[in-house]
Amino acid sequence: MGKGEAASVWIVYMLRCRDDSLYTGITNNLPQRLLRHTGGTASAYTRSRRPVRLVYHERQPTRSAALRREAALRRLSRAAKLALLL
């Protein structure tokens, strides 16, 4: 395993922000990360768009896989992202 790839599950997630935008990220501790987003300490993007709500998440076996999936999701059109939420 590479650096940062401890034997844990990684989560790719999407949040819906107050302005209806979608934020995509990764974490290996989803409850803690959500607390940081709702508290305004996770990212500048979500800090200015609170409240945020978890609308999608999926497990990935490694950090590398999660980063690849995050990049793929970010490249999707808004319509394609919304289709995942159904």
Secondary structure, DSSP 4 states (H G I P E B T S, - for coil): --TT--SS-EEEEEEE-TTS-EEEEEES-HHHHHHHHHHT-S-HHHHTT-S-EEEEEEEESSHHHHHHHHHHHHHS-HHHHHHHT-
